[in-house]
Amino acid sequence: MKLRIHRFLPVTNVEGPGKRACVWVQGCSRHCPGCAAQPTWNKDKGIEIDVRELAQKILNGPEVEGITFVGGEPFEQAEALSELALLLKRKNLSIVTFTGYSLEELQESTNDGIKDLISLTDILIDGPYLQERKDLSRPWVGSSNQRYHFLTDRYKHIKDNICETKNQIEIRMDSMGKILINGMGDFNAIKGLFEV
């Protein structure tokens, strides 16, 4: 099975709890105004990768406690992501999934891939980015409407004190000299630091 991705990061400390791998999927039909990830919207861009090949990259890469799925919209590729999640859960990795949909909307779906991805997710962070409700005071989210759902007990130890976790960003330069930023922060202010 193939997955269309925008970016893969073998290790990060800012895309969920602990040290994680992160996959940005390619394709999102929601198009939230002010979205910081607009390059992930077009479902025809990005690259295709075999799910099993990506699982091996994660398992053979730096030691991580889990994987985070962001987008784009992960639930638009739920079948492929649920296959990837299953392979990683078998190796005791945790799953954090972001979505612009509400958990209730996803639960109403009859799509087996969506149901499977929900069942394999430890933390679901839901809700569209709402520019008028921009709020960076909580970890990993950009607007005050977005919610954390602890779907398993894996991270119950952080549930009551999650707001003590501060947002952070990571800045890297790829082999072509392109600056890549991930995490949650004021990206416009950050971009200004690099303008000459």
VEXBA-899142 format. One record per residue (C-alpha): residue number from 1; residue in one letter; x, y, z. Coordinates in nm, 4 decimals, m for minus. Layout:
<nodes>
<node><numi>NUM</numi><loti>A</loti><east>X</east><north>Y</north><up>Z</up></node>
...
</nodes>
This chain:
<nodes>
<node><numi>1</numi><loti>M</loti><east>0.0000</east><north>0.0000</north><up>0.0000</up></node>
<node><numi>2</numi><loti>K</loti><east>0.1223</east><north>0.3498</north><up>m0.0860</up></node>
<node><numi>3</numi><loti>L</loti><east>0.1095</east><north>0.6674</north><up>0.1179</up></node>
<node><numi>4</numi><loti>R</loti><east>0.1487</east><north>1.0144</north><up>m0.0338</up></node>
<node><numi>5</numi><loti>I</loti><east>0.3629</east><north>1.2303</north><up>0.1934</up></node>
<node><numi>6</numi><loti>H</loti><east>0.4872</east><north>1.5864</north><up>0.1970</up></node>
<node><numi>7</numi><loti>R</loti><east>0.7720</east><north>1.5327</north><up>0.4416</up></node>
<node><numi>8</numi><loti>F</loti><east>0.9184</east><north>1.2704</north><up>0.6715</up></node>
<node><numi>9</numi><loti>L</loti><east>1.1287</east><north>1.3536</north><up>0.9746</up></node>
<node><numi>10</numi><loti>P</loti><east>1.3006</east><north>1.0531</north><up>1.1362</up></node>
<node><numi>11</numi><loti>V</loti><east>1.3273</east><north>1.2231</north><up>1.4762</up></node>
<node><numi>12</numi><loti>T</loti><east>1.1808</east><north>1.5341</north><up>1.6391</up></node>
<node><numi>13</numi><loti>N</loti><east>1.1214</east><north>1.6567</north><up>1.9929</up></node>
<node><numi>14</numi><loti>V</loti><east>0.8407</east><north>1.9045</north><up>1.9157</up></node>
<node><numi>15</numi><loti>E</loti><east>0.5610</east><north>1.7123</north><up>1.7398</up></node>
<node><numi>16</numi><loti>G</loti><east>0.4015</east><north>1.5419</north><up>2.0396</up></node>
<node><numi>17</numi><loti>P</loti><east>0.5222</east><north>1.3824</north><up>2.3614</up></node>
<node><numi>18</numi><loti>G</loti><east>0.8787</east><north>1.2568</north><up>2.3737</up></node>
<node><numi>19</numi><loti>K</loti><east>1.1149</east><north>1.1838</north><up>2.0879</up></node>
<node><numi>20</numi><loti>R</loti><east>0.9113</east><north>1.0954</north><up>1.7789</up></node>
<node><numi>21</numi><loti>A</loti><east>0.9244</east><north>1.0377</north><up>1.4061</up></node>
<node><numi>22</numi><loti>C</loti><east>0.6836</east><north>1.2588</north><up>1.2111</up></node>
<node><numi>23</numi><loti>V</loti><east>0.5031</east><north>1.2203</north><up>0.8809</up></node>
<node><numi>24</numi><loti>W</loti><east>0.3340</east><north>1.5115</north><up>0.7067</up></node>
<node><numi>25</numi><loti>V</loti><east>0.0829</east><north>1.3615</north><up>0.4654</up></node>
<node><numi>26</numi><loti>Q</loti><east>0.0140</east><north>1.5291</north><up>0.1335</up></node>
<node><numi>27</numi><loti>G</loti><east>m0.3403</east><north>1.6334</north><up>0.0558</up></node>
<node><numi>28</numi><loti>C</loti><east>m0.6056</east><north>1.8229</north><up>0.2471</up></node>
<node><numi>29</numi><loti>S</loti><east>m0.9481</east><north>1.9285</north><up>0.1232</up></node>
<node><numi>30</numi><loti>R</loti><east>m1.0293</east><north>2.1418</north><up>0.4289</up></node>
<node><numi>31</numi><loti>H</loti><east>m0.8168</east><north>2.4506</north><up>0.3372</up></node>
<node><numi>32</numi><loti>C</loti><east>m0.8391</east><north>2.6348</north><up>0.6709</up></node>
<node><numi>33</numi><loti>P</loti><east>m0.7688</east><north>3.0080</north><up>0.6230</up></node>
<node><numi>34</numi><loti>G</loti><east>m0.4300</east><north>3.0959</north><up>0.7709</up></node>
<node><numi>35</numi><loti>C</loti><east>m0.3085</east><north>2.7344</north><up>0.7711</up></node>
<node><numi>36</numi><loti>A</loti><east>0.0688</east><north>2.7172</north><up>0.8150</up></node>
<node><numi>37</numi><loti>A</loti><east>0.0839</east><north>2.3971</north><up>0.6093</up></node>
<node><numi>38</numi><loti>Q</loti><east>m0.0681</east><north>2.5137</north><up>0.2788</up></node>
<node><numi>39</numi><loti>P</loti><east>0.2026</east><north>2.3368</north><up>0.0725</up></node>
<node><numi>40</numi><loti>T</loti><east>0.0501</east><north>2.0078</north><up>0.1975</up></node>
<node><numi>41</numi><loti>W</loti><east>m0.2953</east><north>2.0782</north><up>0.0514</up></node>
<node><numi>42</numi><loti>N</loti><east>m0.2528</east><north>1.9626</north><up>m0.3101</up></node>
<node><numi>43</numi><loti>K</loti><east>m0.3134</east><north>1.5855</north><up>m0.3150</up></node>
<node><numi>44</numi><loti>D</loti><east>m0.1215</east><north>1.5494</north><up>m0.6422</up></node>
<node><numi>45</numi><loti>K</loti><east>0.2055</east><north>1.6821</north><up>m0.5032</up></node>
<node><numi>46</numi><loti>G</loti><east>0.4479</east><north>1.5240</north><up>m0.2585</up></node>
<node><numi>47</numi><loti>I</loti><east>0.5940</east><north>1.1772</north><up>m0.3021</up></node>
<node><numi>48</numi><loti>E</loti><east>0.4515</east><north>0.8295</north><up>m0.2823</up></node>
<node><numi>49</numi><loti>I</loti><east>0.6148</east><north>0.5817</north><up>m0.0503</up></node>
<node><numi>50</numi><loti>D</loti><east>0.5332</east><north>0.2215</north><up>0.0305</up></node>
<node><numi>51</numi><loti>V</loti><east>0.3916</east><north>0.1901</north><up>0.3824</up></node>
<node><numi>52</numi><loti>R</loti><east>0.6168</east><north>m0.1049</north><up>0.4713</up></node>
<node><numi>53</numi><loti>E</loti><east>0.9235</east><north>0.0805</north><up>0.3433</up></node>
<node><numi>54</numi><loti>L</loti><east>0.8362</east><north>0.3820</north><up>0.5585</up></node>
<node><numi>55</numi><loti>A</loti><east>0.7792</east><north>0.1576</north><up>0.8617</up></node>
<node><numi>56</numi><loti>Q</loti><east>1.1279</east><north>0.0123</north><up>0.8147</up></node>
<node><numi>57</numi><loti>K</loti><east>1.2806</east><north>0.3621</north><up>0.7873</up></node>
<node><numi>58</numi><loti>I</loti><east>1.1203</east><north>0.4506</north><up>1.1191</up></node>
<node><numi>59</numi><loti>L</loti><east>1.2131</east><north>0.1258</north><up>1.2935</up></node>
<node><numi>60</numi><loti>N</loti><east>1.5715</east><north>0.1326</north><up>1.1609</up></node>
<node><numi>61</numi><loti>G</loti><east>1.6175</east><north>0.5041</north><up>1.2244</up></node>
<node><numi>62</numi><loti>P</loti><east>1.6914</east><north>0.6957</north><up>1.5427</up></node>
<node><numi>63</numi><loti>E</loti><east>1.5313</east><north>0.5543</north><up>1.8570</up></node>
<node><numi>64</numi><loti>V</loti><east>1.1865</east><north>0.7085</north><up>1.9041</up></node>
<node><numi>65</numi><loti>E</loti><east>0.8915</east><north>0.6364</north><up>2.1289</up></node>
<node><numi>66</numi><loti>G</loti><east>0.6319</east><north>0.6990</north><up>1.8613</up></node>
<node><numi>67</numi><loti>I</loti><east>0.5166</east><north>0.8534</north><up>1.5373</up></node>
<node><numi>68</numi><loti>T</loti><east>0.3094</east><north>1.1645</north><up>1.4746</up></node>
<node><numi>69</numi><loti>F</loti><east>0.0799</east><north>1.2005</north><up>1.1729</up></node>
<node><numi>70</numi><loti>V</loti><east>0.0139</east><north>1.5594</north><up>1.0643</up></node>
<node><numi>71</numi><loti>G</loti><east>m0.0842</east><north>1.7144</north><up>0.7379</up></node>
<node><numi>72</numi><loti>G</loti><east>m0.2326</east><north>1.7764</north><up>0.5135</up></node>
<node><numi>73</numi><loti>E</loti><east>m0.5218</east><north>1.5780</north><up>0.6507</up></node>
<node><numi>74</numi><loti>P</loti><east>m0.4223</east><north>1.2357</north><up>0.7835</up></node>
<node><numi>75</numi><loti>F</loti><east>m0.7758</east><north>1.0967</north><up>0.7716</up></node>
<node><numi>76</numi><loti>E</loti><east>m0.7872</east><north>1.1497</north><up>0.3950</up></node>
<node><numi>77</numi><loti>Q</loti><east>m0.5278</east><north>0.8685</north><up>0.3812</up></node>
<node><numi>78</numi><loti>A</loti><east>m0.6599</east><north>0.6767</north><up>0.6802</up></node>
<node><numi>79</numi><loti>E</loti><east>m0.6302</east><north>0.3307</north><up>0.5270</up></node>
<node><numi>80</numi><loti>A</loti><east>m0.2586</east><north>0.3638</north><up>0.4511</up></node>
<node><numi>81</numi><loti>L</loti><east>m0.1859</east><north>0.5377</north><up>0.7828</up></node>
<node><numi>82</numi><loti>S</loti><east>m0.3735</east><north>0.2712</north><up>0.9782</up></node>
<node><numi>83</numi><loti>E</loti><east>m0.1570</east><north>0.0058</north><up>0.8106</up></node>
<node><numi>84</numi><loti>L</loti><east>0.1564</east><north>0.2024</north><up>0.9055</up></node>
<node><numi>85</numi><loti>A</loti><east>0.0261</east><north>0.2567</north><up>1.2596</up></node>
<node><numi>86</numi><loti>L</loti><east>m0.0430</east><north>m0.1143</north><up>1.3030</up></node>
<node><numi>87</numi><loti>L</loti><east>0.3115</east><north>m0.2071</north><up>1.1962</up></node>
<node><numi>88</numi><loti>L</loti><east>0.4566</east><north>0.0442</north><up>1.4434</up></node>
<node><numi>89</numi><loti>K</loti><east>0.2224</east><north>m0.0396</north><up>1.7320</up></node>
<node><numi>90</numi><loti>R</loti><east>0.3400</east><north>m0.4006</north><up>1.7039</up></node>
<node><numi>91</numi><loti>K</loti><east>0.6848</east><north>m0.2638</north><up>1.7960</up></node>
<node><numi>92</numi><loti>N</loti><east>0.5344</east><north>m0.0693</north><up>2.0884</up></node>
<node><numi>93</numi><loti>L</loti><east>0.5554</east><north>0.2737</north><up>1.9266</up></node>
<node><numi>94</numi><loti>S</loti><east>0.2860</east><north>0.5251</north><up>2.0136</up></node>
<node><numi>95</numi><loti>I</loti><east>0.0646</east><north>0.7082</north><up>1.7645</up></node>
<node><numi>96</numi><loti>V</loti><east>m0.0345</east><north>1.0756</north><up>1.7737</up></node>
<node><numi>97</numi><loti>T</loti><east>m0.2695</east><north>1.1887</north><up>1.4977</up></node>
<node><numi>98</numi><loti>F</loti><east>m0.3734</east><north>1.5434</north><up>1.4122</up></node>
<node><numi>99</numi><loti>T</loti><east>m0.6924</east><north>1.6154</north><up>1.2192</up></node>
<node><numi>100</numi><loti>G</loti><east>m0.8993</east><north>1.9099</north><up>1.1070</up></node>
<node><numi>101</numi><loti>Y</loti><east>m1.2131</east><north>1.7035</north><up>1.1657</up></node>
<node><numi>102</numi><loti>S</loti><east>m1.3763</east><north>1.6632</north><up>1.5052</up></node>
<node><numi>103</numi><loti>L</loti><east>m1.3581</east><north>1.3254</north><up>1.6752</up></node>
<node><numi>104</numi><loti>E</loti><east>m1.7376</east><north>1.3120</north><up>1.6568</up></node>
<node><numi>105</numi><loti>E</loti><east>m1.7324</east><north>1.3608</north><up>1.2775</up></node>
<node><numi>106</numi><loti>L</loti><east>m1.4767</east><north>1.0827</north><up>1.2415</up></node>
<node><numi>107</numi><loti>Q</loti><east>m1.6729</east><north>0.8479</north><up>1.4664</up></node>
<node><numi>108</numi><loti>E</loti><east>m1.9788</east><north>0.8908</north><up>1.2428</up></node>
<node><numi>109</numi><loti>S</loti><east>m1.7853</east><north>0.7685</north><up>0.9388</up></node>
<node><numi>110</numi><loti>T</loti><east>m1.8518</east><north>0.4243</north><up>0.7957</up></node>
<node><numi>111</numi><loti>N</loti><east>m1.5016</east><north>0.4149</north><up>0.6451</up></node>
<node><numi>112</numi><loti>D</loti><east>m1.3078</east><north>0.1212</north><up>0.7922</up></node>
<node><numi>113</numi><loti>G</loti><east>m0.9731</east><north>0.2975</north><up>0.7476</up></node>
<node><numi>114</numi><loti>I</loti><east>m1.0927</east><north>0.5906</north><up>0.9580</up></node>
<node><numi>115</numi><loti>K</loti><east>m1.2222</east><north>0.3583</north><up>1.2294</up></node>
<node><numi>116</numi><loti>D</loti><east>m0.8948</east><north>0.1636</north><up>1.2269</up></node>
<node><numi>117</numi><loti>L</loti><east>m0.6788</east><north>0.4756</north><up>1.2511</up></node>
<node><numi>118</numi><loti>I</loti><east>m0.8833</east><north>0.6039</north><up>1.5457</up></node>
<node><numi>119</numi><loti>S</loti><east>m0.8506</east><north>0.2676</north><up>1.7207</up></node>
<node><numi>120</numi><loti>L</loti><east>m0.4696</east><north>0.2734</north><up>1.6802</up></node>
<node><numi>121</numi><loti>T</loti><east>m0.4218</east><north>0.6350</north><up>1.7889</up></node>
<node><numi>122</numi><loti>D</loti><east>m0.3060</east><north>0.7092</north><up>2.1434</up></node>
<node><numi>123</numi><loti>I</loti><east>m0.3604</east><north>1.0863</north><up>2.1279</up></node>
<node><numi>124</numi><loti>L</loti><east>m0.5916</east><north>1.2469</north><up>1.8733</up></node>
<node><numi>125</numi><loti>I</loti><east>m0.5695</east><north>1.6238</north><up>1.8370</up></node>
<node><numi>126</numi><loti>D</loti><east>m0.8789</east><north>1.7416</north><up>1.6531</up></node>
<node><numi>127</numi><loti>G</loti><east>m1.0425</east><north>2.0504</north><up>1.5115</up></node>
<node><numi>128</numi><loti>P</loti><east>m0.9737</east><north>2.2854</north><up>1.2226</up></node>
<node><numi>129</numi><loti>Y</loti><east>m0.7282</east><north>2.5700</north><up>1.2607</up></node>
<node><numi>130</numi><loti>L</loti><east>m0.9391</east><north>2.8833</north><up>1.3194</up></node>
<node><numi>131</numi><loti>Q</loti><east>m0.7371</east><north>3.1948</north><up>1.2449</up></node>
<node><numi>132</numi><loti>E</loti><east>m0.9685</east><north>3.4143</north><up>1.4524</up></node>
<node><numi>133</numi><loti>R</loti><east>m0.9056</east><north>3.1876</north><up>1.7542</up></node>
<node><numi>134</numi><loti>K</loti><east>m0.5272</east><north>3.1686</north><up>1.7181</up></node>
<node><numi>135</numi><loti>D</loti><east>m0.3783</east><north>3.0555</north><up>2.0478</up></node>
<node><numi>136</numi><loti>L</loti><east>m0.0268</east><north>2.9212</north><up>2.0969</up></node>
<node><numi>137</numi><loti>S</loti><east>m0.0517</east><north>2.8832</north><up>2.4753</up></node>
<node><numi>138</numi><loti>R</loti><east>m0.1070</east><north>2.5053</north><up>2.4633</up></node>
<node><numi>139</numi><loti>P</loti><east>0.1354</east><north>2.2526</north><up>2.3169</up></node>
<node><numi>140</numi><loti>W</loti><east>0.1146</east><north>2.1373</north><up>1.9548</up></node>
<node><numi>141</numi><loti>V</loti><east>m0.2030</east><north>2.3306</north><up>1.8609</up></node>
<node><numi>142</numi><loti>G</loti><east>m0.2595</east><north>2.6638</north><up>1.6906</up></node>
<node><numi>143</numi><loti>S</loti><east>m0.6130</east><north>2.7668</north><up>1.7889</up></node>
<node><numi>144</numi><loti>S</loti><east>m0.8208</east><north>2.7506</north><up>2.1059</up></node>
<node><numi>145</numi><loti>N</loti><east>m1.0924</east><north>2.5251</north><up>1.9575</up></node>
<node><numi>146</numi><loti>Q</loti><east>m0.8556</east><north>2.2322</north><up>1.9015</up></node>
<node><numi>147</numi><loti>R</loti><east>m0.8877</east><north>1.9470</north><up>2.1513</up></node>
<node><numi>148</numi><loti>Y</loti><east>m0.6748</east><north>1.6652</north><up>2.2908</up></node>
<node><numi>149</numi><loti>H</loti><east>m0.8310</east><north>1.3186</north><up>2.3096</up></node>
<node><numi>150</numi><loti>F</loti><east>m0.6413</east><north>1.0573</north><up>2.5090</up></node>
<node><numi>151</numi><loti>L</loti><east>m0.7805</east><north>0.7479</north><up>2.3383</up></node>
<node><numi>152</numi><loti>T</loti><east>m0.5612</east><north>0.4998</north><up>2.5281</up></node>
<node><numi>153</numi><loti>D</loti><east>m0.3908</east><north>0.5018</north><up>2.8671</up></node>
<node><numi>154</numi><loti>R</loti><east>m0.0447</east><north>0.5364</north><up>2.7118</up></node>
<node><numi>155</numi><loti>Y</loti><east>m0.0154</east><north>0.9074</north><up>2.7918</up></node>
<node><numi>156</numi><loti>K</loti><east>m0.2591</east><north>0.9387</north><up>3.0805</up></node>
<node><numi>157</numi><loti>H</loti><east>0.0329</east><north>1.0639</north><up>3.2938</up></node>
<node><numi>158</numi><loti>I</loti><east>0.0439</east><north>1.3918</north><up>3.0942</up></node>
<node><numi>159</numi><loti>K</loti><east>m0.3311</east><north>1.4436</north><up>3.0549</up></node>
<node><numi>160</numi><loti>D</loti><east>m0.3845</east><north>1.6645</north><up>3.3596</up></node>
<node><numi>161</numi><loti>N</loti><east>m0.0699</east><north>1.8731</north><up>3.3189</up></node>
<node><numi>162</numi><loti>I</loti><east>m0.0437</east><north>1.8944</north><up>2.9400</up></node>
<node><numi>163</numi><loti>C</loti><east>m0.0456</east><north>2.2749</north><up>2.9473</up></node>
<node><numi>164</numi><loti>E</loti><east>0.2856</east><north>2.2673</north><up>3.1344</up></node>
<node><numi>165</numi><loti>T</loti><east>0.4436</east><north>2.1513</north><up>2.8080</up></node>
<node><numi>166</numi><loti>K</loti><east>0.5629</east><north>2.4562</north><up>2.6152</up></node>
<node><numi>167</numi><loti>N</loti><east>0.5476</east><north>2.4945</north><up>2.2404</up></node>
<node><numi>168</numi><loti>Q</loti><east>0.8828</east><north>2.4708</north><up>2.0699</up></node>
<node><numi>169</numi><loti>I</loti><east>1.0173</east><north>2.4797</north><up>1.7181</up></node>
<node><numi>170</numi><loti>E</loti><east>1.3068</east><north>2.3101</north><up>1.5427</up></node>
<node><numi>171</numi><loti>I</loti><east>1.4965</east><north>2.4672</north><up>1.2555</up></node>
<node><numi>172</numi><loti>R</loti><east>1.7001</east><north>2.2547</north><up>1.0147</up></node>
<node><numi>173</numi><loti>M</loti><east>1.8717</east><north>2.3045</north><up>0.6850</up></node>
<node><numi>174</numi><loti>D</loti><east>1.8376</east><north>2.0302</north><up>0.4243</up></node>
<node><numi>175</numi><loti>S</loti><east>2.1087</east><north>1.9160</north><up>0.1837</up></node>
<node><numi>176</numi><loti>M</loti><east>1.9934</east><north>2.1732</north><up>m0.0730</up></node>
<node><numi>177</numi><loti>G</loti><east>2.0255</east><north>2.4633</north><up>0.1723</up></node>
<node><numi>178</numi><loti>K</loti><east>1.6508</east><north>2.4965</north><up>0.2265</up></node>
<node><numi>179</numi><loti>I</loti><east>1.5507</east><north>2.5989</north><up>0.5798</up></node>
<node><numi>180</numi><loti>L</loti><east>1.2867</east><north>2.3698</north><up>0.7312</up></node>
<node><numi>181</numi><loti>I</loti><east>1.0882</east><north>2.4638</north><up>1.0407</up></node>
<node><numi>182</numi><loti>N</loti><east>0.8615</east><north>2.2369</north><up>1.2395</up></node>
<node><numi>183</numi><loti>G</loti><east>0.6801</east><north>2.2561</north><up>1.5700</up></node>
<node><numi>184</numi><loti>M</loti><east>0.4371</east><north>2.5254</north><up>1.6795</up></node>
<node><numi>185</numi><loti>G</loti><east>0.5155</east><north>2.8944</north><up>1.6997</up></node>
<node><numi>186</numi><loti>D</loti><east>0.4652</east><north>3.2298</north><up>1.5319</up></node>
<node><numi>187</numi><loti>F</loti><east>0.5911</east><north>3.1259</north><up>1.1892</up></node>
<node><numi>188</numi><loti>N</loti><east>0.5593</east><north>3.4735</north><up>1.0358</up></node>
<node><numi>189</numi><loti>A</loti><east>0.7895</east><north>3.6167</north><up>1.3022</up></node>
<node><numi>190</numi><loti>I</loti><east>1.0307</east><north>3.3269</north><up>1.2530</up></node>
<node><numi>191</numi><loti>K</loti><east>1.0364</east><north>3.3775</north><up>0.8751</up></node>
<node><numi>192</numi><loti>G</loti><east>1.1217</east><north>3.7433</north><up>0.9342</up></node>
<node><numi>193</numi><loti>L</loti><east>1.4435</east><north>3.6386</north><up>1.1062</up></node>
<node><numi>194</numi><loti>F</loti><east>1.5657</east><north>3.4852</north><up>0.7799</up></node>
<node><numi>195</numi><loti>E</loti><east>1.4726</east><north>3.7719</north><up>0.5475</up></node>
<node><numi>196</numi><loti>V</loti><east>1.7538</east><north>3.9922</north><up>0.4283</up></node>
</nodes>
